Amino acid sequence: MARLTRSLLLASAVSAALSIAVEHPTLAQEPTPMYVVTYFEVAPAMSTEARALLKAFRDASRKEEGSVRVDALHRSERPNHFAIVEAWKSGAAQEAHARSSHAREFREKLQRLLSAAYDERLHVALSVGADRAGPGRAVYVLTHVDVIPTFKDQGTGIVKELAEASRKDAGSLRFDALTQANRANHMTIVEAWADRKAFDGHIVAPHVKKFREALGPMSGSLYDERLYELID
């Protein structure tokens, strides 16, 4: 069932990309990058073991053909909460990764440590920019944005505007906006900041306040913003 669900999500994302390519033929030459954002929680006593499994999975995944980026994160205030942010050159590369022996082994070994369901979400790019080099202790932020379906176009529009404006903020190392492959009204924002001071300055910036005020009436759930640290 999980494999069927993954295939349906991927087919949906590829179909959307092909529709764009028909309107813009020059885009048909390039494969559509795929992004995966995964959240999982383990029992607090299992954090060290889960961290080791995650690091091994990350290192093996980075060596795969088609891998663009694989980041392993743990939540700043809850080290037993983890996240994985992946970028793949194409849907085919991501599918091959999901079938790999090390990916299957990771999921199998992790299963007994989990305290909640393994939450993996496929995405396509809404607005993705270049990364900047930063310190090892950068602040990472993952935010789930859910807008009411009738506000999908307006919601994706203001999220894209936020990403483009926020890349210009002081201390911004990464600010990507992704759209969930099977739910175009669900988005994930992936941020990295040079330090906590830079992040704190960003959240009070006028363009962020404007975004939050505009999002309020469109929102289908609470604005879920979580701070993370990169696992070395």
C-alpha positions as CSV (number, residue, x, y, z in Angstrom):
1,M,0.0,0.0,0.0
2,A,2.8,2.4,0.9
3,R,4.5,1.8,-2.4
4,L,1.2,2.3,-4.3
5,T,0.6,5.6,-2.5
6,R,4.1,6.8,-3.2
7,S,3.7,5.9,-6.9
8,L,0.3,7.8,-7.1
9,L,1.9,10.8,-5.5
10,L,4.8,10.8,-7.9
11,A,2.5,10.3,-10.9
12,S,0.5,13.3,-9.7
13,A,3.6,15.5,-9.4
14,V,5.0,14.4,-12.8
15,S,1.6,15.0,-14.4
16,A,1.5,18.5,-13.1
17,A,5.0,19.1,-14.4
18,L,4.2,17.8,-17.8
19,S,1.2,20.1,-18.1
20,I,3.5,23.0,-17.5
21,A,5.9,21.6,-20.1
22,V,3.1,21.5,-22.7
23,E,2.5,25.2,-22.2
24,H,6.2,25.9,-22.2
25,P,7.9,23.4,-24.5
26,T,11.5,24.5,-23.6
27,L,10.8,23.2,-20.1
28,A,10.2,19.6,-21.4
29,Q,14.0,19.1,-21.8
30,E,14.7,19.2,-18.1
31,P,13.6,16.5,-15.5
32,T,11.4,17.8,-12.7
33,P,13.3,17.9,-9.4
34,M,11.5,16.1,-6.5
35,Y,11.7,17.0,-2.8
36,V,10.9,15.0,0.2
37,V,10.3,16.3,3.7
38,T,10.0,13.6,6.4
39,Y,9.2,13.9,10.1
40,F,9.5,11.2,12.7
41,E,9.6,10.9,16.5
42,V,11.2,8.3,18.7
43,A,11.0,7.5,22.4
44,P,13.4,9.8,24.2
45,A,15.6,6.9,25.4
46,M,16.0,5.9,21.8
47,S,17.3,9.2,20.5
48,T,21.0,8.3,20.3
49,E,20.2,5.1,18.4
50,A,17.8,6.9,16.0
51,R,20.4,9.6,15.4
52,A,23.0,7.0,14.4
53,L,20.6,5.3,12.0
54,L,19.7,8.6,10.5
55,K,23.3,9.6,9.9
56,A,24.0,6.3,8.1
57,F,20.9,6.8,5.9
58,R,21.9,10.4,5.1
59,D,25.5,9.5,4.2
60,A,24.4,6.6,2.0
61,S,21.7,8.6,0.3
62,R,24.1,11.5,-0.6
63,K,26.2,9.0,-2.6
64,E,23.3,7.9,-4.8
65,E,23.0,9.0,-8.4
66,G,20.5,11.8,-8.7
67,S,21.0,13.0,-5.2
68,V,21.1,16.8,-4.9
69,R,20.9,17.3,-1.2
70,V,20.0,15.2,1.9
71,D,19.9,17.0,5.3
72,A,19.3,15.3,8.6
73,L,17.9,17.5,11.4
74,H,16.8,17.2,15.0
75,R,14.4,19.6,16.7
76,S,16.1,22.2,18.9
77,E,14.1,21.7,22.0
78,R,13.1,18.1,21.5
79,P,16.1,16.0,20.3
80,N,13.9,12.9,19.9
81,H,12.0,14.7,17.1
82,F,13.8,14.4,13.7
83,A,13.4,15.6,10.1
84,I,14.9,14.7,6.8
85,V,14.9,17.2,3.8
86,E,15.8,15.6,0.5
87,A,16.2,17.0,-3.0
88,W,16.5,14.7,-6.1
89,K,17.2,15.6,-9.7
90,S,14.1,13.8,-10.9
91,G,11.1,11.7,-9.9
92,A,12.9,8.6,-11.3
93,A,15.9,9.3,-9.1
94,Q,13.7,9.7,-6.0
95,E,11.9,6.5,-6.8
96,A,15.1,4.6,-7.2
97,H,16.3,5.9,-3.8
98,A,13.1,4.8,-2.2
99,R,13.7,1.2,-3.5
100,S,17.3,1.1,-2.4
101,S,18.4,-1.4,0.1
102,H,19.8,1.2,2.6
103,A,16.5,3.1,2.5
104,R,14.5,0.0,3.2
105,E,16.9,-1.1,5.9
106,F,16.7,2.3,7.6
107,R,12.9,2.2,7.7
108,E,12.9,-1.4,9.0
109,K,15.4,-0.7,11.8
110,L,13.8,2.6,12.8
111,Q,10.3,1.1,13.1
112,R,10.8,-0.4,16.6
113,L,12.1,3.0,17.8
114,L,9.2,5.1,16.6
115,S,6.7,6.7,19.0
116,A,4.5,8.0,16.2
117,A,3.8,7.3,12.6
118,Y,6.7,8.0,10.1
119,D,5.4,11.1,8.1
120,E,7.0,11.3,4.6
121,R,5.7,14.0,2.2
122,L,6.6,14.3,-1.5
123,H,6.9,17.9,-2.9
124,V,7.7,19.9,-6.0
125,A,9.3,23.3,-6.1
126,L,7.2,26.4,-5.6
127,S,10.2,28.8,-5.2
128,V,13.7,27.4,-4.6
129,G,16.8,29.6,-4.5
130,A,20.5,29.1,-4.2
131,D,22.0,28.1,-0.9
132,R,24.6,30.2,0.9
133,A,27.5,28.9,2.9
134,G,27.0,29.4,6.6
135,P,28.2,28.3,10.1
136,G,27.9,24.8,11.3
137,R,25.4,25.8,14.0
138,A,22.9,27.5,11.7
139,V,19.3,27.7,12.7
140,Y,17.0,25.5,10.5
141,V,13.2,26.1,10.3
142,L,10.5,23.8,8.8
143,T,7.1,25.3,8.5
144,H,3.9,23.5,7.3
145,V,1.5,25.9,5.7
146,D,-2.1,24.7,5.0
147,V,-4.5,27.0,3.2
148,I,-8.2,26.3,2.6
149,P,-8.6,24.8,-0.9
150,T,-10.6,27.7,-2.2
151,F,-7.7,30.0,-1.4
152,K,-5.1,27.7,-3.0
153,D,-3.9,30.2,-5.7
154,Q,-3.8,33.2,-3.3
155,G,-2.1,31.1,-0.7
156,T,0.6,29.7,-3.0
157,G,1.1,33.2,-4.3
158,I,1.8,34.8,-1.0
159,V,4.1,31.9,0.1
160,K,6.1,32.4,-3.1
161,E,6.4,36.1,-2.4
162,L,7.5,35.5,1.1
163,A,10.3,33.2,-0.1
164,E,11.6,35.6,-2.7
165,A,11.6,38.5,-0.2
166,S,13.1,36.5,2.7
167,R,16.2,35.4,0.7
168,K,17.2,39.1,0.9
169,D,17.1,39.2,4.7
170,A,20.3,39.5,6.6
171,G,21.6,36.1,7.6
172,S,19.5,34.1,5.2
173,L,21.3,31.0,4.0
174,R,18.3,29.1,2.5
175,F,14.7,29.9,2.0
176,D,12.7,27.4,-0.2
177,A,9.0,27.0,-0.6
178,L,7.7,23.6,-1.7
179,T,4.3,22.4,-2.7
180,Q,3.0,19.0,-1.5
181,A,2.6,16.7,-4.5
182,N,-0.8,15.4,-3.7
183,R,-2.2,18.5,-2.0
184,A,-1.5,21.8,-3.8
185,N,-3.0,23.7,-0.9
186,H,-0.3,22.3,1.5
187,M,3.2,23.7,1.4
188,T,6.4,23.4,3.3
189,I,8.9,26.2,3.9
190,V,12.5,25.2,4.4
191,E,14.7,27.9,6.0
192,A,18.3,28.2,7.2
193,W,19.7,31.2,9.1
194,A,23.2,32.1,10.1
195,D,22.2,32.3,13.8
196,R,19.2,32.8,16.1
197,K,19.7,36.6,15.9
198,A,19.2,36.5,12.1
199,F,16.1,34.3,12.5
200,D,14.6,36.6,15.2
201,G,15.2,39.6,13.0
202,H,13.5,37.9,10.1
203,I,10.3,37.0,11.9
204,V,9.6,40.7,12.8
205,A,10.4,42.0,9.3
206,P,7.5,44.0,7.6
207,H,7.2,41.5,4.8
208,V,6.8,38.6,7.2
209,K,4.2,40.5,9.2
210,K,2.3,41.3,6.0
211,F,2.4,37.6,5.0
212,R,1.1,36.3,8.3
213,E,-1.7,38.8,8.3
214,A,-2.7,37.9,4.7
215,L,-2.4,34.1,5.5
216,G,-4.7,34.2,8.5
217,P,-8.1,34.2,6.8
218,M,-6.9,31.6,4.3
219,S,-5.3,29.2,6.8
220,G,-6.8,25.7,7.2
221,S,-4.8,24.9,10.3
222,L,-2.4,26.4,12.8
223,Y,0.8,27.8,11.4
224,D,3.3,25.0,12.2
225,E,6.8,26.5,12.5
226,R,9.5,24.3,14.1
227,L,13.2,25.1,14.8
228,Y,15.9,22.5,14.1
229,E,19.6,21.9,14.2
230,L,21.6,20.2,11.5
231,I,23.0,16.8,12.5
232,D,26.8,16.7,11.7
